[in-house]
């Protein structure tokens, strides 16, 4: 039986000593370079971090924390989103934004984070993937005890980078 997904349950879970352990392993799946990392916690709940990078535009990538295969926190780097759910129609176009689970909106309401390294432009800075990964873990309250492995975007994909228009 799946645990109830509520803001309170998510907050409680993230105080249960979550820790990222192991080594990031990258694989190509569905047009993305993807890594999934289990997140240990004192409750033994099924938590994992899903990190995927578009092979077509490697400057656009997503990290999401998943509980029992359901996303509970999401970070879209240089992604697009519109807050239709709250009627504000606040829009991000190729801009970094976070989407936390909310009882009222699920993951439908985004905001601009202040705790993520600079991700302006369409060039991935050296060390950016790791810095953003570590900042996302910190924001989620997850201790970082894993072995970072830099994703290797195939050279052919790097030459096809296109920026926002």
C-alpha positions in Angstrom: 0.0 0.0 0.0 1.3 3.4 -1.0 1.8 6.0 1.8 -0.5 9.0 1.6 1.0 11.8 -0.4 0.6 15.0 1.5 2.8 18.1 2.2 3.0 17.0 5.9 4.0 13.4 4.9 6.7 14.7 2.6 8.1 17.1 5.2 8.1 14.3 7.8 9.9 11.9 5.4 12.6 14.5 4.7 13.4 14.7 8.4 13.9 10.9 8.6 17.6 11.0 8.0 17.7 10.8 4.2 21.1 10.1 2.7 22.3 9.6 -0.9 24.7 6.6 -1.0 26.3 4.7 -3.8 27.7 5.7 -7.1 25.8 7.5 -9.9 25.5 5.3 -12.9 24.5 6.9 -16.2 22.6 5.2 -19.0 20.9 6.5 -22.2 17.2 6.0 -22.1 14.5 7.7 -24.3 16.6 10.6 -25.6 18.0 11.3 -22.1 21.1 10.5 -20.2 19.7 9.2 -16.9 20.8 8.3 -13.4 18.6 7.0 -10.6 20.0 6.9 -7.1 18.3 5.3 -4.1 18.0 7.5 -1.0 18.3 5.7 2.3 16.2 6.9 5.2 15.4 5.9 8.7 11.9 4.8 7.8 12.9 2.4 5.0 10.6 4.3 2.6 11.2 3.9 -1.2 13.0 7.2 -2.1 15.1 7.8 -5.1 16.6 10.7 -7.0 16.1 10.7 -10.7 18.5 12.9 -12.7 18.0 13.2 -16.5 19.7 15.3 -19.1 18.3 15.8 -22.6 20.7 14.5 -25.2 19.3 17.0 -27.7 19.9 20.0 -25.4 22.3 19.0 -22.6 21.9 22.4 -20.9 18.3 21.4 -20.1 18.0 18.8 -17.3 15.8 17.7 -14.4 16.3 16.4 -11.0 13.4 15.0 -9.1 13.0 13.3 -5.7 10.6 10.4 -5.9 8.8 8.6 -3.1 7.3 5.2 -4.1 7.8 6.2 -7.8 5.8 9.5 -7.3 7.7 12.8 -7.7 7.6 15.0 -4.6 10.2 17.6 -5.5 11.4 18.6 -8.9 14.1 21.0 -10.3 13.9 21.9 -14.0 17.1 23.6 -15.1 16.5 25.8 -18.1 13.0 24.3 -18.4 9.7 25.8 -19.2 6.5 25.9 -17.0 3.4 28.0 -16.5 1.5 28.2 -13.2 -2.0 27.6 -14.5 -3.0 25.9 -11.3 -3.1 29.1 -9.2 -4.4 31.4 -11.9 -1.2 33.5 -11.8 0.0 32.2 -15.2 3.6 32.9 -14.0 5.8 31.7 -16.8 9.3 30.3 -17.0 10.7 29.9 -20.5 14.0 28.1 -20.6 14.5 29.2 -17.0 15.4 27.2 -13.9 12.5 26.6 -11.5 11.5 24.3 -8.7 8.2 22.4 -8.2 7.6 21.1 -4.7 4.6 18.8 -4.0 1.7 20.9 -2.6 -1.6 19.4 -1.4 -3.6 21.8 -3.5 -1.5 21.8 -6.7 0.5 18.6 -6.7 3.6 19.6 -8.7 1.7 22.3 -10.7 3.0 25.4 -8.9 6.6 26.4 -9.5 8.9 29.1 -8.2 12.3 30.5 -9.0 14.9 29.1 -6.6 17.5 31.1 -4.8 19.6 28.2 -3.7 20.8 26.8 -7.0 24.1 27.8 -8.7 23.7 30.1 -11.7 22.3 28.4 -14.7 21.8 31.3 -17.1 22.6 30.8 -20.8 22.8 27.6 -22.8 26.3 26.4 -21.9 26.8 24.0 -19.1 29.6 25.4 -17.0 32.4 23.1 -15.8 31.2 21.4 -12.7 27.6 22.6 -13.1 25.9 19.2 -13.0 27.6 18.3 -9.8 27.0 21.7 -8.1 23.3 21.7 -9.0 23.0 18.0 -7.9 24.6 18.9 -4.5 22.4 22.0 -4.1 19.3 20.0 -4.8 20.2 17.4 -2.2 20.9 20.1 0.3 17.6 21.8 -0.3 15.8 18.5 0.2 17.7 17.9 3.4 19.5 14.8 2.0 23.0 14.1 3.2 25.4 13.6 0.3 27.5 10.4 0.8 27.6 9.3 -2.8 30.3 9.0 -5.4 29.8 11.6 -8.0 30.3 10.4 -11.6 30.3 13.2 -14.2 27.7 12.5 -17.0 29.2 12.0 -20.4 27.1 13.5 -23.1 28.0 12.0 -26.4 30.1 14.4 -28.5 27.6 14.2 -31.4 24.9 15.5 -29.1 27.0 18.4 -27.9 27.3 19.7 -31.4 23.5 19.9 -31.8 23.0 22.3 -28.9 20.4 25.0 -29.6 19.3 27.7 -27.3 16.0 29.3 -26.6 14.4 31.2 -29.5 
